[in-house]
Amino acid sequence: MVSGERPLNEVNFLTVAEVAAVMRVSKMTVYRLVHSGEMPAIRVGRSFRVPEQAVHDYLRDSYVETA
């Protein structure tokens, strides 16, 4: 386990719909982020699950200040 990582049993996973609701974007936008590799996800059957921390990290890293 890499330093700073939590054990898998402590990781909260979100569905694509839940991620879309948190980010206030469409599910298609989340799928694009996952398929492009910008947002990590695991595949469970035919669906994806995104670690909750990955959503927070993406939003934090994407934040820009406007003038």
LONUNU-114861 format. One record per atom (N, C-alpha, C, O): x, y, z. Coordinates in steps of 0.1 Angstrom, whole numbers, plus 5000, padded with zeros to 4 digits. Example, Ala and Ser with C-alpha at 12.3 -4.5 7.8 and 13.67 -1.06 7.14 Angstrom:
2
513249435078 512349555078 513249675078 514249675085 512849785071 513749895071 512950005079 513450115080 
This chain:
67
500849885000 500050005000 500950125000 501850135008 500650224992 501350344990 501050435002 499950435007 502050515007 501750605018 500650695015 500650755004 499750715024 498550805023 497350735017 496250795017 497550615012 496350535007 495650465018 496250425028 494350465017 493450395027 493250245022 493250225010 493050155031 492750015027 491350015020 490550105022 491249925011 490049925002 488749915010 487749965006 488849845022 487549835029 487149965036 486049975041 488050075035 487650205040 487350305029 487050415032 487550265017 487250355005 485750355002 485150245001 485250475000 483850484996 483750494981 484450584975 483050414974 482950424960 481550474956 480550454962 481550564946 480350624941 480050574927 480950544919 478750574924 478350534910 478550654901 478750764906 478450634888 478650744879 477550854881 477750974880 476350804884 475250894887 475450984899 475151104899 476050914909 476350994922 477451094919 477351204924 478451054912 479551154908 478951264900 479351384903 478151234891 477551344883 476751444892 476751564889 476051384901 475251474910 476151564919 475851674921 477251504924 478151584932 478751694924 478951804929 479151664912 479851754903 478851844896 479351944890 477651814896 476551884889 476851894874 476851994867 477151774868 477451754854 476551634850 475951574858 476551604837 475851494832 476651364834 477851364836 475951254834 476651124835 477651104823 478651044825 477251154811 478151144800 479551214803 480551164798 479451324809 480751394813 481551304822 482751304820 480951244831 481751154841 482251034833 483451004835 481550974824 482050864816 483250914807 484150844806 483151034802 484251084794 485551104803 486651064798 485351154815 486451164824 487051034828 488351024828 486250934830 486750804833 487450734821 488550684823 486850744809 487450684797 488750754793 489650684788 488850884796 490050954792 491150934802 492350974800 490850874814 491850854824 492050974834 492850964843 491251084832 491351194841 490751164855 491151234864 489851074855 489251034868 489450884870 488850804861 490050834880 490250694882 488950624886 488050684892 488750504881 487550424884 487850284883 488850244877 487050194889 487150054887 485950004880 484850064881 486049904873 484949844866 484349734874 485049644879 483049734876 482349634883 481249584874 480249644872 481549464868 480549414857 480649514845 481649534839 479449564842 479449664831 479349804835 479249894827 479449834848 479449964854 480750004860 481649924862 480850134863 482050184869 481750234883 480650274886 482750234892 482650294905 483850384907 485050344903 483650494912 484750594914 484950624928 484050644936 486250614933 486550644947 486150784950 486450874943 485450804961 484950934965 486051034966 485951154962 487250994971 488351084972 488851134959 489351244957 488751044948 489151084935 488251204930 488751284923 487051204933 486151314929 486551444936 486751544929 486851434949 487351554956 488651604951 488851724949 489551504948 490851544943 490751614929 491351714926 489851554920 489651614907 489151754908 489651844901 488151774917 487551904918 488552004924 488652124919 489351964934 490352044940 491452084929 491852204928 491851984921 492952014912 492452094900 493252154893 491152094897 490552164886 490152304889 489752384880 490152344902 489752474906 490552584900 491852574901 489952684895 490652804889 490052924895 488852934897 490953024897 490453154902 490153244890 490853234880 489153324891 488853414880 489053554885 489053584896 489353634875 489653774879 488453864881 488553974884 
